[in-house]
Amino acid sequence: MNATICGLPSPPRLRLARLPTPLEPLDGLSRRLGGPRIWVKRDDLSECAASGNKIRKLEFTIAQALAEGADTLLTCGGLQSNHCRATALLGARLGLGVELVLRGEPHGVPDGNLFLDRLTGAVVHAYPARRYQQALDELLAAHAARLRAAGRRPFVIPTGASDAIGVWGYVAGAAELAEDCARAGIGPAQVVCATGSGGTQAGLTAGLALAGLATEVWGIAVCDDAAWFERKVHADLGAWRARYGIALDVDRLAVRVLDAYIGAGYAQADAAVFDTIGLLAREEGLLLDPVYTGKAFHGMLEEIRAGRFARTGDVVFVHTGGLFGLFAQRAEALAAGVLGAAGAGDVH
Ligand SMILES: Cc1ncc(COP(=O)(O)O)c(C=O)c1O
């Protein structure tokens, strides 16, 4: 029998992630807050170093690359891109070349994700932020042309693998989450994730609708504003429906984005986000990163405290990974007081 996802025929897929990931309650924190029971879908456990949300998308993206005969993955992101790091590791695992077009100029010893990119042997092309922002498409096209001229067969993966193909990652992730919820006997009022390029939110929104779960999906924006992400998520869903002939009226799906928690900008976390990161580490032994999950979890807690999310029942946070980004910002974390007022973590 051919594989299906939410009742739809599955496109080519590689099994790369360790699935299903656990769905776990955070009972200590939930008691402390006195609101709904908070659950975490542990997609930070989807692999070891290739962990996080991107591996779910890349199961489909890299399968498509192989179906098209590619031998090199070419993708892009920030210097600390989790997506680029996951692509670099999975490319190495599959014997594919990997080239990364990165935004920003590396200084000093490579840290976090960039260190892992280098460790895998991925070829890194770094550009000043302004040039990257103005010319990303041309840069990718030029590197793809260079690779082709050298006899390679590159497959270009867009930012965050958020496109028609990548949407499948979280449509399948939503089907898994729906099964988790059924097993746990819960029907969460909200499912919350960090939104950086929109693909995770797009897949969750479509997948949970297809799975028949009456839950709101909320994306906490980490960079651009809500209007930008609403357009991006709808565009990815529209492209997915068109490419695969999906009979789901994606234009009618509610795309809910909160942009009040971006702070000073992408990858810039304020003291409140670091407080949340410290709190979760101490109270739950759960690690969040300052770029994505720390901001998103902080936003979710603020919404719960303000009574805008469910006051009782269940809320699910999709932990999309990003741990290595915490190491790259340990100086910022310490300066912001991540260890807490009581001197937690002091060395005696
Ligand atoms: C750790 C982490 N969480 C969340 C996101 C956001 O996911 P998406 O790009 O699908 O919006 C990203 C990447 O952007 C990420 O690296």
The ligand as a Tripos MOL2 file, in Angstrom:
@<TRIPOS>MOLECULE
LIG
   16    16     1     0     0
SMALL
NO_CHARGES

@<TRIPOS>ATOM
      1 C1         15.1360   26.2670   16.1350 C.3       1 LIG1
      2 C2         14.1630   26.8440   15.1660 C.ar      1 LIG1
      3 N1         12.8890   26.9860   15.5580 N.ar      1 LIG1
      4 C3         11.9610   27.5240   14.7470 C.ar      1 LIG1
      5 C4         12.2870   27.9500   13.4810 C.ar      1 LIG1
      6 C5         11.2050   28.5260   12.6440 C.3       1 LIG1
      7 O1         10.7230   27.5930   11.7410 O.3       1 LIG1
      8 P1         10.2430   28.0610   10.3100 P.3       1 LIG1
      9 O2         11.4700   28.5270    9.5910 O.co2     1 LIG1
     10 O3          9.6500   26.8600    9.7230 O.co2     1 LIG1
     11 O4          9.2860   29.1870   10.5290 O.co2     1 LIG1
     12 C6         13.6070   27.8160   13.0130 C.ar      1 LIG1
     13 C7         14.0340   28.2750   11.6910 C.2       1 LIG1
     14 O5         13.6730   29.2840   11.1500 O.2       1 LIG1
     15 C8         14.5710   27.2470   13.8810 C.ar      1 LIG1
     16 O6         15.8360   27.0960   13.5010 O.3       1 LIG1
@<TRIPOS>BOND
     1     1     2 1
     2     2     3 ar
     3     2    15 ar
     4     3     4 ar
     5     4     5 ar
     6     5     6 1
     7     5    12 ar
     8     6     7 1
     9     7     8 1
    10     8     9 2
    11     8    10 1
    12     8    11 1
    13    12    13 1
    14    12    15 ar
    15    13    14 2
    16    15    16 1
@<TRIPOS>SUBSTRUCTURE
     1 LIG1         1 GROUP 0 **** ****
